[in-house]
């Protein structure tokens, strides 16, 4: 009886330890990766915003600066399952992101863009080469990365931080700047019952482009077109669920100013100035998704630890029972 019990405990211990190893080092990597087709919609809103809108005028549109606007930004993210990189059970995926910002009152467009990029499914970082990658800010005009196929077109993190996010600094891609910028750990909070890490990202005033604009737009109505530099700055805060690396909430203040060669900081024409933030519905949806995924991942991280502890105890007790049983058998003779 004693021998049977000891062998049972040893067998249970081996089973628990092996099961824990299987869950942690085989099942976890298979689950801890981003989906091939996320199919998500997120909505950000802002009020009291100054922005450049495009007013329809016949077959074209006239740019006009308006103040005290209420804006809504909608972002759609889907997967390009036909992309060469998006292989079934592969390590790379191609996502397509479409964004449109509109004035609530007039429904006029403030900005819009579509881009496609390849991501590492485990880290969430942009990778290259990316056959179908592109950026489209003007309808029908796609900018690709053909000149530098081995360099990601949108380097850094674009949608989320890595699984098991740490309290450190990460490179988060800024689409207006066209480059990744440090997002630094800034504290811990709770959002709707979920523990999150807060990261802060700041871009000082930087020239991002130069363009010809109507003179009337910058106070020179007598001049048909004027070359002006576009200057940009932003203060962005991201709230990240650390186990999954998922973005829970985002808020950003940004400003864009057009300046001619003779104008200095603050002397130009403001074409955007305001704060946009993910609305409560989008945040709640992100929280629910994070809770579901965190629970799934716990089964593959927390449960193995329990199995190892139980298995170790069972194995130790089984070996001790077997050893003491043999000693008693020898003494009985």
N, C-alpha and C positions, 0 to 999 in steps of 0.2 A: 504493500500500500504506500509506504513511504517512498520507495523507489519510483513507483508510478507517478506520484505527486511531483517528485523532483524533476522527472523527465518532462512532465507536462509543463511545469514552470519554465524549464530551460527552453522547451519548444516555443512557448508563448513569448519568452523574452527575445529569442532570435526572430520570431515573426514580427514583433512590434518594432524592433530595431531596423529590420529589413524594410518593413512597410514605411517607416519614417524616412529612411534614406530614399526610397522610391518616390514618395510624395515630394520631398524637398528638392531632390536633384534631377528628377525626371519630369514629374507632373508640373512643378512650379514653373520651370522655363517654358513649358508648352502653353501655359495659361497667362503668364505675365508678359504679354505683348499686346500691342495696339491692334485693333481690328482692321480687316482689309476694307470694309465698307461701313464707316461710322454712321452715315446718314443722319446728321444732326443739324439742328437749327438753333442759333442763339440770337438774342435780341438785346441790343444796348440802346439806351435812351439818354437824352440830355436836354436841358432847357436853358434859356437865356444865352443862346449861342450866337455868335457872329459867324456867318458863313457865306461863301460864294455859291450862288445857285445859278442854274442855267434856265432862262426863261424862253420858251418856244417863240420863235419869230419866223413864221412862214416855214420854209424847209430847213432852217437852221435854228440855233439857240443863242441868245444874248446873255453873256455873263453879267451878273448883278450881285452886289454885296448887300446883304440884309442883316439886320440886328434882331436880337431877342427872339430867336427861333427855337422851336421845339423840334428836335431831330430824332429819328429812329434809324438805327443801323441793324440790318439783318445779315447774318452770315450763315451760309449753307456749306456743309462739308460732306462730301461723298467720296467713294472710292472708285478709282478707274481700274476695274477688274480686267480690262483688256490690255492694259499696259504690259510690256514685256517683263518688267520687274515684279509685277504682281502675280507671282506663281502661287498655286495652292500650297498652303503650309510653308510658304517661303519666309525669308527673314526680312524682306523689303516689301513695302507697299507704296502705291501711288495714290495720293489724295488730291481732290480738286476742291478748292475753296472759292466760293463766289460771295462777294460782299457788295451791298448797296446801301447808301445813306440818303435818306430823303427828309424833306421838310414836311412835318405833319400837317400843317395848315393848307399848303398849296400842292403837296405831293410832288413838288419839283425835286429833281435829283441834285444832290450835293456832290457825291462821288460814287464811283463804282469800279470794281476790278474783279478779275478772275485769274486764278493761278493754279498750276498743277506742280506738285513736288513729290519727290521720293523720300521716304522715311525709313529709318531702321526700326523694325517692329519691337525691338527690345529696349533701346535707349530713347526712341522717339525723336532722335536728331535727324536733320536733313542729310541725305547722302547723294553721292554721284558715282557713276553716270546715271542720268534720269532721262530716258528716251523721250517721254512725252511731257517733260517739264516746260513750263512757259509762264509768262506774266502778260496779262492783257488789261491795260488801263484805258485804251481807246478801242472801241468796237472794231474787230477785224484786224487789229495790229497786235500780233503776238511777239513778245521778246523772249528768245530762247537763250540757252547757254552753250551754243554750238562752239563758240570760241574757246571755252574752257570746260570741256566735257568731264574732266576729272574733279572739278570744283563744284560744290553745291551752289545752285543759283540763289538759294535762301538759307545760308549756313546758320547753324545753331538750332535752338529749340523754337518751334513755331506754334505748337498747339498744347503741349504739356511738358512737364519736366519728367525725369526718369523715375521708374519705380524705386521706392525707398529713397525719396528725395532727402538730401542732407541740408543742414543749416549752413549753407555756404553761398557761393556765387556761381551763377550759370549764365551762359550766353543766350539771350532771348532775341530773336530776329525782329528788327524794327522795319516795317514795310515802307514807311515814309522816308527813312534814312537810307534804306537799302543795304543795311549791314547789321550784324549782331551787336548787342550792347549788354554790358554786365547788368544782371538782375541780382541784387544783393539781399541776403536774408535780413529781415527787418523786424522779426518778432513772431509770436504765436497767438492765435485767436481761436474762437469757436464760432462756426456759422451753422445755424440750424442743427446744433448738436454734434457737428463734425469738427474734429480738431484739424486746424489748417496752419500752414506756414505762410507768413506774409513776406513777399519779396518786393523790393522797390527798384525801379529803373528810371534813370534820369538822363536825358540828352540835352546838353546845353545848346544855345542858339547855334545852328549850323546851316550853311548853305547847302541845299540838296539838289538844286537844279538852276538853270537859267533858261528863260523863255521869252518869246515875243508876245506881248499882251496889248489889248486895245488901250490907247492912251487915255480914253475916258475912264478906264477902270482905276487908274492911279492918279487922277486929277490933272491929266493933260489932254483935254478933249480936242485941242487943236492938232494933235499928232495922231495919225491913224494907228500906228503900232510903236511900242517902246520895248526895248530889251530890259528885262528886270530879273534879278535873282530872287529865288524863292528861299526864304529862311524859315527854319523849323526848330521847335523845341517841344519837349514833352516831359511830363512827370507821370509815370505809370506805376500802378500797384497791382500785383497779382496775388491771389490767395490760392494756395496749392494744397490739396490733400496729399500728405507725404507718402503714404503706403503705395498708392497708385500713381502719384505724380500728376493727377488730374487737376485741370484748372477749374476752380469752383466759382470764383468771382474775379472781375477785372474792372478797374476804374482808371481812366486816364484824362488828364488835362493836357491839351496841346494847343499850340499857336503857330500859325503860318503867316508870314509877312512878305509882301512883294516890295523890293527895294531897287531903285535905279542906282547907277554907278555913283551918283553924287549924294545919295542918302545914307545916313548912318542908322544904327539901331534905334528902333522906335519912331523913325521918321518916315517909314514906308507906309504901305496900305495893308491893313490886316484883312486877310481873306479867310481866316478861321481862328476862332478863339472860344474855347469852351471845354466842358467836361462831359465825357460819355461814360456810362456805367452799365454793366449787365443788369437787366431788370430782375425783379424778385422771382418771376416765373422761371427764367433761365437759370438763376442761382439754385432754386429749389430742385429743378430737374437735374442739375449737375450734382447736387448733394445726394439725391436718391440714387443716381448712377454710381457715385463713389461709394455709398454704403453697400450696394449690392456687390460691387467688385472687391471691396475690402473684405467682405465676409467670405467670398470665394477664395481670395488669396490667403486669408487666415487659415483656412483648412489645409493649405499647403505650406504654411510657415509655422503657425502656432501648434497645430495638431501634431506635426512631426516631433516637436520638442516633448510634448506629452507622451507620445509613443516611445521616444527614446528613454524617458525617465521610467515609465512603466516597464518597458522592456528590460532596462538595466537592472531594476529592482527584482523583477521576476527571474532574470538570469542569475543574479547573485544569490537569491534565496534558493533557487533550484540547485545550484552548485553546492551551496552550504549543506542543504538537506542530503544531497547525494553523498557528500564527503563524510558527514557525521553518521549517516546510515552505514557506510562501509566500515567506519571505525567501530561501531557497535557490533557489527557482524563479526569482526575479528576478535573482539573481546569476549563474545559469547562462546567462543571455542576454548 
